[in-house]
Amino acid sequence: MSIEVNLLAKQYDEQKAVNQISFSIQKGEIVGFLGPNGAGKSTTMKMITGYLGSDSGSVKVCGREVAENPIAIKKKIGYLPESNPLYQDMYVREYLGFISGVHQLANLKEAVEKAIVLTGLSLESKKKISQLSKGYKQRVGLAAALIHDPEVLILDEPTSGLDPNQIIEIRNVIKEQGKDKTVLFSSHILQEVEAICDRVIIIHKGNIVADDQLVHLQHTYTDLHTVTVQFEEAVDRQWMETISEMIKIEQVKEGYFKFQTSSPEKLRKQLLQMAIDRNLNIVSLQAEGHSLEAVFRNLTT
């Protein structure tokens, strides 16, 4: 196993950020690490990389305990943190050369050039980092994570700030790297996770609520659908709660509701009948399929 997490825990004052979670990831796996804000994703990633100590439990990377071998482990990990700290006054090539030196690479120029080409930084490579857009700064962070050809990649929101074309390019980089590396990455863009990952881990309030192949997760929840309805008028929530085919209900805003149901067609018919009976005007009425978003919402709300 390239990553082994066993009963890992971290607490801040009264809040359990990570509550004795366990999972393992093999070489060649690209695993999406999902959860709402504050769920414990970044804290877990920091503990795996050794940037943050745990209160209890253990982490092994490439068979070695992180707590016992912090420097050796960091040599095997490429880490792109969510905040992506960069030296703004350095030029792109200068910064990547500095990172190469930190890793004590034999051929610095070759490593820098390879990372620049891999992450599509060639046209921006002579600029100061402070002059770059957010998307290109994100690429510099990714280049720094890849420059020493690590065995394990930990990427916290790697596509943050990228435009749609850039997202596709970085997605392809991650998929290519995942062929012979272990990749754990978090993202709030669930379509990206569906496009890249075969396996997903979902964490909620410090606990792992799902860890399975993506297709299995979606199959498990084939009986769950999301139906959204928006009325032109303000509608009393109590009226919506009388819908018999409803499992869960969420009021997004005034006149706009989301339902969890196992019978989307029956629920839609009930909403239409209610609109007729109460003289309401429906602006939109839609049923969502078994997307990762539907699974995510069910497990984290």
C-alpha positions in Angstrom: 0.0 0.0 0.0 1.3 3.5 -0.8 -0.9 5.2 1.8 -2.2 3.5 4.9 -4.3 5.5 7.4 -5.2 3.7 10.6 -7.6 5.2 13.3 -6.3 8.7 12.6 -7.7 11.4 14.9 -7.2 15.2 15.4 -9.1 17.5 17.7 -9.1 21.2 18.0 -10.4 22.3 21.5 -13.9 20.7 21.6 -14.2 20.0 17.9 -13.2 16.6 16.5 -11.8 17.6 13.1 -10.9 13.9 12.3 -12.4 11.1 14.2 -10.4 7.8 14.1 -10.6 7.3 10.3 -9.0 4.4 8.4 -8.4 3.8 4.7 -5.7 2.6 2.3 -4.7 3.5 -1.2 -2.7 1.4 -3.6 -0.2 2.5 -6.2 -1.9 3.4 -9.5 -5.1 4.5 -7.8 -6.6 8.0 -8.2 -8.9 8.5 -5.3 -11.2 11.5 -4.9 -11.4 12.8 -1.3 -14.7 14.6 -0.8 -16.6 16.4 1.9 -18.3 19.7 2.8 -16.2 22.6 4.1 -14.9 21.8 7.5 -15.4 18.1 7.1 -11.7 17.3 7.8 -10.3 16.8 4.3 -7.4 19.3 4.5 -6.6 18.3 8.1 -6.3 14.6 7.0 -4.1 15.5 4.0 -1.8 17.6 6.2 -1.4 14.7 8.6 -0.7 12.3 5.7 2.1 14.6 4.4 3.5 15.1 7.9 2.8 18.9 7.9 0.5 18.4 10.9 0.8 15.9 13.7 -2.1 13.6 14.8 -3.5 13.2 18.3 -3.7 9.4 17.8 -3.6 6.8 15.1 -0.9 6.3 12.4 -0.1 7.0 8.8 2.2 5.0 6.6 3.4 6.2 3.2 5.3 3.7 1.0 5.4 1.4 4.0 7.1 3.8 6.4 5.5 5.6 9.4 5.2 9.3 8.7 5.7 10.3 12.4 9.0 8.3 12.5 10.4 9.3 9.1 9.1 12.8 8.3 11.9 14.0 6.0 12.2 10.7 4.1 8.4 10.7 3.6 8.3 14.2 2.3 10.8 13.2 -0.4 8.2 10.6 -1.6 5.3 13.0 -1.6 4.2 15.8 -4.0 1.9 18.1 -2.1 -0.3 20.9 -3.4 -2.0 22.5 -0.4 -5.3 24.3 -0.7 -3.7 27.7 0.1 -0.8 27.1 -2.4 1.8 29.3 -0.7 4.3 30.7 -3.3 7.1 33.2 -3.2 5.4 36.0 -5.1 8.6 38.0 -5.9 10.4 35.1 -7.5 10.2 34.3 -11.2 8.5 31.0 -12.2 11.8 29.3 -13.3 13.6 30.7 -10.3 11.0 29.4 -7.9 10.9 25.9 -9.5 14.8 25.9 -9.5 14.6 26.7 -5.8 12.2 23.8 -5.1 14.5 21.5 -7.2 17.4 22.5 -4.9 15.3 21.8 -1.8 14.8 18.2 -3.1 18.5 18.0 -4.0 17.8 17.0 -7.6 20.9 16.1 -9.7 19.8 17.9 -12.9 17.9 21.0 -11.8 17.5 22.6 -15.3 16.1 19.4 -16.8 13.7 18.9 -13.9 12.4 22.5 -14.1 11.9 22.3 -17.9 10.0 19.0 -17.6 7.7 20.4 -14.9 7.0 23.6 -16.9 6.1 21.6 -20.0 4.0 19.1 -18.1 1.9 21.8 -16.5 1.6 24.1 -19.5 3.7 27.0 -18.0 6.0 27.6 -21.0 4.5 30.9 -22.1 4.4 32.2 -18.5 7.7 30.8 -17.3 9.7 34.1 -17.5 7.2 36.1 -15.4 7.2 36.8 -11.8 4.7 34.7 -9.8 3.0 37.9 -8.6 2.2 38.7 -12.3 0.4 35.4 -12.9 -3.4 34.8 -12.8 -4.8 32.6 -10.1 -5.0 29.7 -12.6 -1.4 29.9 -13.5 -0.3 30.3 -9.9 -2.1 27.0 -9.3 -0.1 25.5 -12.2 3.1 26.7 -10.5 2.0 24.9 -7.3 1.3 21.7 -9.2 4.6 21.9 -11.0 6.4 22.3 -7.7 4.5 19.2 -6.4 5.6 17.2 -9.5 9.1 18.4 -9.9 10.9 15.6 -7.9 8.8 12.8 -9.6 7.2 11.7 -6.3 5.6 8.3 -5.7 2.6 9.8 -4.0 0.6 12.9 -5.0 -1.6 14.8 -2.4 -3.6 17.5 -4.2 -5.9 19.8 -2.3 -8.3 21.5 -4.8 -5.8 21.3 -7.7 -8.2 22.8 -10.2 -9.2 25.8 -8.1 -9.1 29.1 -10.1 -8.7 27.4 -13.5 -10.9 28.1 -16.5 -12.7 25.2 -18.2 -9.9 24.7 -20.8 -7.2 24.7 -18.1 -9.3 22.2 -16.0 -9.3 19.7 -18.9 -5.5 20.1 -19.3 -4.8 19.6 -15.6 -7.2 16.7 -15.5 -5.2 15.0 -18.2 -2.0 15.6 -16.3 -3.5 14.1 -13.1 -4.8 11.0 -15.0 -1.4 10.5 -16.7 0.4 10.8 -13.3 -2.0 8.4 -11.8 -0.8 5.5 -14.0 2.3 4.9 -11.9 1.7 7.0 -8.8 -0.7 7.1 -5.9 -3.0 10.1 -6.2 -5.3 11.5 -3.5 -7.0 14.7 -4.4 -9.9 16.8 -3.1 -12.2 18.9 -5.1 -15.6 20.6 -4.8 -16.1 20.1 -8.6 -17.8 16.8 -8.5 -17.8 16.5 -12.3 -14.0 16.5 -12.1 -14.0 13.6 -9.6 -16.4 11.6 -11.9 -14.1 12.3 -14.9 -10.8 11.3 -13.1 -11.5 8.8 -10.3 -12.6 5.2 -10.1 -12.8 5.4 -6.3 -14.2 8.0 -3.9 -13.8 8.6 -0.1 -16.4 10.9 1.4 -15.8 12.4 4.9 -18.4 14.3 6.9 -17.9 15.9 10.3 -14.6 14.0 10.7 -16.0 10.6 9.9 -15.7 8.6 6.7 -19.3 8.0 5.5 -18.4 6.3 2.2 -15.3 4.6 0.7 -16.1 2.6 -2.5 -15.7 2.4 -6.2 -17.6 5.2 -7.9 -19.9 2.9 -9.9 -20.7 0.9 -6.7 -21.6 4.1 -4.8 -23.9 5.2 -7.6 -25.5 1.7 -7.8 -26.1 1.7 -4.1 -28.1 4.8 -4.4 -30.1 3.9 -7.5 -33.3 4.1 -5.5 -32.6 7.7 -4.6 -33.4 10.6 -6.9 -33.5 14.3 -6.4 -36.5 16.3 -7.7 -36.3 20.1 -7.7 -39.3 22.4 -8.0 -39.5 26.2 -8.2 -42.7 28.1 -7.9 -43.4 31.6 -9.1 -45.0 32.4 -5.7 -43.8 32.0 -2.1 -45.0 28.6 -1.0 -45.6 27.3 2.6 -43.1 24.6 3.4 -45.8 22.7 5.3 -47.6 22.2 2.0 -44.5 20.5 0.6 -44.2 18.2 3.6 -47.6 16.7 2.8 -46.1 15.1 -0.4 -46.3 11.3 0.4 -43.5 10.2 -2.0 -41.0 12.6 -0.3 -38.1 11.1 1.8 -36.3 14.3 2.5 -37.0 17.9 1.7 -34.8 21.0 1.6 -35.9 24.6 1.0 -33.2 26.2 -1.0 -34.9 29.6 -1.1 -38.3 31.1 -1.2 -40.5 29.0 -3.5 -37.6 26.6 -4.4 -37.5 23.1 -2.9 -35.4 19.9 -3.4 -36.8 16.5 -2.6 -35.2 13.1 -2.1 -37.4 10.4 -3.4 -37.5 6.8 -4.6 -40.4 7.5 -7.0 -39.6 10.7 -8.9 -42.4 10.4 -11.4 -45.1 9.9 -8.7 -43.6 12.9 -6.7 -43.7 15.1 -9.9 -47.4 14.2 -10.4 -48.2 15.1 -6.8 -46.5 18.4 -7.2 -48.3 19.1 -10.4 -51.6 18.2 -8.7 -50.8 20.4 -5.8 -50.1 23.3 -8.1 -53.5 22.9 -9.8 -55.3 22.5 -6.4 -53.7 25.6 -4.9 -53.5 27.7 -8.0 -49.7 27.8 -8.0 -47.4 28.5 -11.0 -44.5 26.1 -11.5 -41.4 27.8 -13.0 -39.3 24.6 -13.2 -39.7 20.9 -12.3 -36.8 18.6 -12.8 -35.6 15.1 -11.7 -31.9 14.4 -11.3 -30.4 11.0 -11.9 -27.9 9.0 -9.9 -25.0 11.5 -10.1 -22.1 11.7 -7.6 -23.7 15.0 -6.5 -26.9 13.1 -5.5 -24.8 10.6 -3.5 -22.8 13.3 -1.9 -25.8 15.3 -0.9 -27.5 12.3 0.6 -24.4 11.3 2.7 -23.5 14.8 3.9 -26.9 16.5 4.6 
